[in-house]
Every structure is written in C-alpha cells, then in structure tokens.
Amino acid sequence: MTSSTRTSDSTPNNAWAAFVRAAPAGLALVPVGLLFGVLAAQANWNALEVLLFSMLGFSGSGQFALLPLAGQGMGFLTLLLVAVSINSRYVPIAFIAASRLPRVPVRRVLLAHLLGDEAYAVERDHDASVSVLAIRLTIYGAWVLSTVAGVLAAGLLPRSLPGGINLGFPGSVVLLALSFGQLKARVPRIAAPWHRRLVEIGLCITAAILLFAWLGPVWFWLPSIAFSSWRLWRAGA
C-alpha cells in the first residue's frame, strides 16, 4: 500500500475523530443559539435575516451585543466599532492558529472565518487541515442552525419569563460569563503591583462615571470597551 493510499484512507477517520472531539462544544452552544434566535424573533428579525447574520457575523457574544443596538437604529459604523471591539480577542487567537490553515487562499479564508473560541479550545497544534475543517464546521453549523431554530420556535414561548423577567436576561448572563472568562484568561498576565491595580480600577470607575454623565446611558460604554479590549489584547499577546 502506498503512502498516498494510506493518507486518503486516513482522511475520513481524521475528520470523524475531529467531529467527535468538537461535538460536545457544538452541543453546548445549542441552548445559547436558541436563546439568540428567540430574542431576534422578538426583535422582529425573520429566519433568513438571522441565518445570514449568523453565517456572516459568526460571533456569539458580538451577535448578542449588536442585536439590541440594531433595534435602536444605530448606524453601521457604530455597529462595526462595537463588533470589532468585542471580537478583538480573535486577533491574537488568529495569529496563533494561522499555522493550522491550508495554503490555498480560498480554503484559508473559509477556515479563518470559521474560527471561534470553542474551535480554538478544541483544536490541537498537530491537527491536519481536514481535522481543523471538521472541528470548525461542526461548531459553526451548531451555532447557525440553533439560532435559526430559535427563530422558528419563538412563537411557542412567552415574551417574558415568570415574574416579569425578560428573556434577554439570560443573554446578559451569557455575556457576563464570557467577559469573566476573558478576564480570567488575561488579567493574571498583567504584571503590575497590587497598589497600581487598585489605582487603575479607581481610574476606570471614575472614567466610566464621567463618560456616563457626558455621553449618556447608551454610548458611554463604547470608549470603555474599546480601551478594555486593547488592554486585554496587550495582556494576552
């Protein structure tokens, strides 16, 4: 048996093994994707709009953040700034994972678009390109399909939870958990004495209050999230 035959025989096995590794992460995304679809439907998005949004703007936290802002009629540049700020964590991740991408430009662009937090966590440095494709497609497909399913199922659910809690509240919890995960991963790398950290925390709180008074409750957080993303990216670089 030639080496080329062995390679072709092992390709389906590699893809299946990669799918098995990625499946738990994909399944974990399904409830979050369903929630996003329900919230999007309640904001009068249809299934086609959610499908395109999830396919082209594949970003769980970014999509949750942009959904209410889009409903307020904010401009494209503002939405783009928010998306870039929230997803700036992908810059160092993309550089680290670039060695796993194929050299063919079209396939390289496709695999780069499919990169997400979960795929980055599941992949291994020695994975072949077919394994990387299987992992990323599995997670990407689980997210896209679950968001569309959420739209279709939205009519079966009430607009608010018992006790007057809006369905958007779990989405806020998800964003909070994602934020704490990013902080946990990067803050230990910020080498600074404790008294400097206290001063920086105080300055951040003061700046947030001033920005709130100056820009109002809708816009005050944009400069803060841009600066925080830059600081955390520097810490994780």
Salt bridges, closest charged atoms under 4 A:
ASP117 OD2 - ARG89 NH2 2.79
GLU123 OE1 - ARG100 NH1 2.72
GLU123 OE2 - ARG136 NE 2.54
ASP125 OD1 - ARG100 NH2 2.96
ASP127 OD2 - ARG21 NH2 2.89
GLU200 OE2 - ARG196 NE 3.07
